[in-house]
């Protein structure tokens, strides 16, 4: 099986080289890995013993970030190496200030990984959620480097738990400890003779708690939310919204016949998306964020469209409820960003089931999957405000119960001498 795996990696590298002539992302992927061992050798000439965290892309980085920040705060002398597999993660976070080095992870060739581990000589290796590269695990195990996995979540459909997954299971069994998100993952690991695991939750919860504590305030948003009757008027945020989400919300809002203040943050900031949002709410007084910077007041508007990126996580702080986009399309966007503020969440009823927190928020009564506009309309009416508050409190309770994964990971690693 090892031979087949290595051949597959070689073919993967070959096709990426071909794709790099046509695909910008493949080009970044291949160019970033040219002479990769030379790059590492330049940084690791001396023994530095970093804590090495590996992320597939940006989502996993958000799970790694609380751990990096704790290590940096408590052990400022400890060096940190952060690696990415995907260009979409590396290109955005290559200047991350709390990591001493941010680099691409080379393709998982056997000789490359053996040389790489000898160059870096990490104190601890952290797999963030997944990406269990077989040759990397082999090299780390041979060098007796402790390996942990954080924020992992396992499903019975994965090859580790299939009859043909014996070779992959043996690699997984070399990892010293798993900090997983739920008990179901523990049960699955136990089935393949992995006992060194505990369910501590998702470090992303700790991250959103930190973000909420530092939520930014925006004068335009504060003005937009002023002078409302909190007993009859609800402020909604339509976050990471696709056209399908905007279309449904507009229909539901027209049927509600109530006082709603709506902030829309499209998932793509393009003229086409902004124009579609404006057209969908043509019966309302609409403000475009970038056009209001010189306005003294924005209270007259009842729909505000955000035409920049980076504000959404703070926008939820002013909301009474949120509709999270994406579930009618490729997949639901981040619900934890809204849940941390103790507000109820609504989203499409199609592509959300693979998101653990979305299912749990529904089970807790803090969220609801919406099949049609008519199912959302009752929650937009003025008499729904008390129900929204109850749902919001359940969201707050959920977040409070889930936080603390970072503390547990740090504590365990200190106890066994890995940190």
N, C-alpha and C positions, 0 to 999 in steps of 0.2 A: 504493500500500500504506500509506503514511503516513496518508492520509485515513481509510482503513478502521480503522487502529489507533486513531486519535484518537476516532473514533466509538465504537469498542468500549469505550474507557476511559470515555467519557461515559455509555454505557449501564450499565457496571459501577457507576459512581458513583450513578446513578439507582436501580438495584436495591438497592444497599447502603442507601440512604436509606429505601427501603420496608421492607427487612428489619430495619432498626434499631427499628421499632415492635414487632417480635415476637421478635427474637433478641438476647440480651444481648451476644454477641461483636460482632455487627454494630453495635450501639449504641455500644460502646466505640470501635470502628473509626471511626465517623462523628463522634462527639463529640470524639474526640482530634484530629481534623483540622479542626475548625471554626476559622476565622481562622488557619490554620496559618502563613501567611506573616507575619502580625503577630507570632506567637510568635517566629519566626526573626529578624525585624527587631529585636525587643527585645534579643536576645542578641548580634546581630552588627552593631550600629551602628558599631563600630570595626573596623578591619582586624585580624583575629586569626589568619588562615591556619591553621586547624586541620587535623589529619589526620582525615579523615571516613571512618568505617567503617559500612557498611550491612549489616544482618542481616535475614533474613526473620523469624526467630523465635528461640526459646531454643537450639535445636541449633546454629544458626549463631553465636550469641553465644559458645558454648563454644569455637568455632573462632577467633573474633576475640579472645577474652580473652588468650591468650598473647602476641599481638602488642601489644595495648594495654598489658599489664603491662610488656613489654620497653621500649616507647617511654616509658612513665611512669618507669621506673627509670633509663634511660639519658639521657633528655631531659626532666627534670621540668618544664621551662618550656614544653614543647610542648603546645598545647591539643588536645583530642580531642573530636570530635563523634561520637556513636553514634546511629544511627537504626534504627528497626524498622518493618517493614511490618505485622506481626501484633500484635494486642493481647496475645496470650499471651506474647509476648516482652517487649513494652514494659511491661506491668503488673507483671511480675516484676522487671525490671531497671531501672526508671525512676529508682531511687536509687543506681545503681551508682557507687561512689565514685571510681573511676579515670577516669571520663569527665567532662569539664567540662559537657557538655550531653547529655542523652538525650531524643530527640524522635521523634515519628512522621515517617516519610517521606510527603510528600503523594502523592496519586494522580498518575500520570504524564501530566499534561496538559502540552502544549508550552509555553505561556506561563508556567505555574506553575514549571516546571523552569528556564526561562531566568532568571526573577526570583530563584529560590531560589539558584542557583549564583552569581549576582551578589551576593547578600546574604552568603553564607557565604564565598565566595572561598577554597576549601580549598587547602592545599598539596599534598595527595595524597588521592585517593579510592580506597577499598578495597571492592570487591565481595567479600562473604564467601560463597564456594561458588557462588552463582548469583544469581537475580533481576536479570537484565540489562534494566533498564527503558530502552526505546528513546529516549524524549525526554530522560531524564536523561543518557544517554550523549551525545546530541547536544549538550546544553547544556554538559557538561563538556568535550567536544572543542572546541567553539567558544571556550570560555574558556581553552583550552590547559592544562587541569588534568591532570596525570598520573593515569592510571587503572591499577590492578592488580586481579587477582582471585586470592584465596588459597583453598587447600583445595578447588579445583574438581575435579569429576569429570564426564566427559562420556560419553555413550552414543550409539551409532550410531542409536538410535531417535529422538533429539531432532531437532526441526525444523531446527536449524542445518545438519544433514547430509543433508537431503532436497532433491530438485530444487526444491520450492516454497519453500525457505528462504533464497533469495538476499537478500531485504531484511533478514532477521534476521542473516545472516552479515555483511553490510556494517556493521551496528551493532557486532557482536562484534569485527570487525577494527579498530575504533577504540580498543579497550582496549590499553594499552601493553605489559602483560606479564601472563602467566598462570603462577601457581604451582599446578600440578595435583598430584593424588594419585598418578597412575600413568602408565606409558608408553603405555598404550592411549589415554588422553586426549590425550597428545602427538601420537600418530599421527592421531587424528581431527582435531585442530586443524591439523595440517600439510596434511591433505587439503583444507582450505578456505583455504589460503594464510596461515595464522597460524603464524609461525615463532618469535615471541618468547614462548617458553614453556619451562618446565623442570619435571621431575617431582621434587618435593621432599618429598612425603608430606603427611600430614594434621596440621595444627596441634593437633587434638584429642589426638593422642598426647602432645604436649608438655604439654598441660593435665592429662591423667591422671597423667603422671609427677610433676607438681608436687603434685597432690592426694595421691598415694601417699606422697610425702615428708613430707606434713603430716597423715597419717592420724590421726584422733582415736582415743583409747582410752576404752572404757566399762567401768567396774567390773563391771556386770552381765554383759557379754559375756565379760570375762576370767574371771569366776567360772564361767560356763557352760562354758568351754573347759578348765578345770583338771581335773587328776586323770584324764587319759585315757591309754591306751596308744597311743602314736603309731604303733606297728607294726600294730595291729589295728583302731583306731578312727579313722574319718575325720570331719572336720568339713566339712559342706556348707552352702553358702548358696544358698537358692532365692530369687533376686533378681527384683524387678519381676514377681512371679508373678500370673498370671491363674488363674481356677478350673481351667481345663484343665491348666495346668502342675502345680498342686497335686494334682489328681486323679491324674495320671500318676505323679508322684513318690511319692505315698502307696502306690499299687499296687506300684511297683518296690521300695520300701523294705520292704513286707511280705514280698515274695518273697525278699529278699536274706538274711534271717535273720542279720543281722550287727549289730555295734555302730556306730551312726551317731549323730552329734550334728548336728541340723539347725536352721538359723536361717532363718526364712521372713520375707521382706519383701514383702508384697502390693503390687501395682501401684496399688491404690486402698485407702486407709485408711478403710474404712467398717465398720459393725457387721456388715453382711451378709458382707463378705469375710472378716473375722476369724472370724465364726461358722462359715463354710464351712471355713476352715483347721482350726479346732478339731475340727469333726466329722470331717474327713478323716483326722485322726491320733488318733482317740478311743482307740486301743489304747496310746497312749504317754503319758508324763508330760509335760504341756504347761505351759509358762509364757508369760504375756502380759507383755511388757516393762513396760508402765506399771504393772502390779500388783506388780512385783518390786523397786521402788526402795527399799523398807525391808527387804528380805531381806538377810541377812548372807551367804548363799551360794545359788547357783543350780545347783550341780553335779548335783543330783538329777534335774533335767529333761533330757530327751533331745530335745525340740522346743521352740524358743523363737520366738514370733511377735512381730515388731516392729510396733507399732501407732502409729508416728509416721513422719514423713518427714525426710529429710536424713542418715540414718545409713548408707545402703547402700554408698556408695563406700568407707567405712572398714571396713565389715563384711567385705568380701572379704579384708582383710588377715589375718584369723584363719583363713581357710578353707583346706582342702586341695583343694577342688574347688567348682565353682559350676554351678548350672543356671539359665540366664538365660531369663526369661519372655518371652512375647509372640509367639513364632514360630508357635504354634498359632492365634493370633488375628490382629490387624491387622498385626503386624510385630515383629520381634525388637528387644528393648531393648539398651542399651549393653553390648557385650562388652569394650570396651577398659578399662572400669572394673575388670573382674576380671582381664583379661590382664596388666595392669601389675604385679600381685602374683605373677606366675609360677605361676598355678594353671590346671588344665585347665577347659574350659568345655563344657557340654552344653546343647542347646536343641532346640526342636521342629523338625521337618523340613519345615515348610510355608513360612512367609513369612520367609525369611532370605536368599534369594539376591540380593536387591537391595542387601544390605549388604556392601560390599567387604571389610571387615576380617573378617567372619564367614566368607566364602569362603576368604580367605587363611589364617585360623587353622585351618580344616579341612584345607587343602592342606598346611600345615606339620605336621599331626599334633597340634595343640594343642587342637582342638575336635572335637566330633562332633554331627551332627544326629540326633535320636532319633525314630523313627517310632512306637514303642510302648514300653510300660513294660518289657517283657521285654528290650528292647535296652539299657536303662539298668541293670537289675538286676546284671549282672556287675561293673559299676564300683562298686557299693555294698557288695560283699563284702569281707571283711577281707583277702583275698589280692590285692586289686586295688591296694593302696596303692603298691607299686613302679611299677606302670604309670601311676598318677596323677602320681607324681613326674616321670616321664619326659615326660609330656604337659605338665606345668607348666613344665618347663625350656624346652620348645619355645615356650611362650607368652611366657616371659621373653625368649627370644632374638628373638622376633618384635617385641616392643615396643622392644627396644634397637636393632634394625635400622631401625625406622620413625621414631624420634624425631629431632629436629633441624630440622624444617621451619621453625620460627620463626627460628632462627639464619640459615638460608639466605635467607629473605625479607628480614630486617633488613640482612644484609650486602649483598645486591644493591641494595636501595633506598638505602643509604648510598653505595655505589659510584657510582651514577648521579645522586646529588644530590637524591633525593626525600625523604630524611630527614637 
